[in-house]
Amino acid sequence: MGGIALFTLSSRACGLAPNAVSLDIARCVQGMGAAFVLANAMPLIAQVYDGQARNMAIAVWGTHSGPAVPSPRSSAVSSWTSPSGATSS
């Protein structure tokens, strides 16, 4: 619960940050809160599910946590479109 509270409070601090330095500090704290939450995810899945359901839950967790790492493909897509959605020529 501490990780969720830390993440939530630091998210609020990010939204209320008056300048870039405070935003960077709040994002750093937010990352620590996210690390606490992420570290507890796999043991929780292992405790709650049994057998084939556990295998499926681990597969779903891995599928959803994988895209957090940017790939060359996502970089190519983001450089191909502009924020307004128009393609660049």
N, C-alpha and C positions, 0 to 999 in steps of 0.2 A: 504494500500500500504506500510505502514511503516513496518509491520510484514514481508511482502514478501521481502522487501529490506534488513531488518535485517537478515532474514534467508539466503538470497543469499550471502550477504557479509560475514557472518560468515561461510558459507559453503566454500567459497574461502579461508578464514583464516584457516579452518580445512585442506584443501589441501596443504596449504603452511606452516603449522606448523612445526617448526624445532625440537621440542622435545615434550615429553608427557605432560608436564605442559601446554604449549601453546595450544596443542590439546584439553586438558580437558577444558580450559577456553573458547576456540572457540566453543566447543560442548555445553557448558552451555549457551552461548549467542545464539547459534543455536536453542536450546530448547525454549528459551524465544521467539524468532521469530516465531517458530512453534506454540507456545501457542497463540500468537496474531492472527495468521492465523486461527487456529482451533476455536477460540472463535467467529470469524465472520462468520463461515461456516453456522451454523444453521439459524441465522437471515437472511442471504442472501438467503438461500433456501426458507424460509418462505415468503420472499418478492417477489421472482421471480416466484414461482409456485403457482397455485390455485387448490383447489379441489383434485380430484384423482391424478393428476400429482404431487401435493405437497406430498401426502402420499407415492407415489412411489419414489420420490426424497429423502425423509427422510429415507425410507427403504434402498435405495442404499447407502446413506451416512453412515448409521449405519452398514451396512454389510461390507463396506470397511474400516471403522475406528475400527471395533471390533478386527480384527486380530493383532492389534498393541500390545495387551497385551499377553505376552507369556503364554502358557498353559502347563500343564504337558505332554501333547501329543507332543508338539513341542520340549520340552526338551528331551523326549525319542528318537525322531527321530534324533535330532542333535547329541546325544551321540551314536547313532547306526551307523552313517556314519562318515567317516573321510573327511577332506577338499578335498581330491583327488577324492572323490566319491566312494571309495572302502568301502565295509561293514567291520566292525570290527568283529572279531570272539571271 
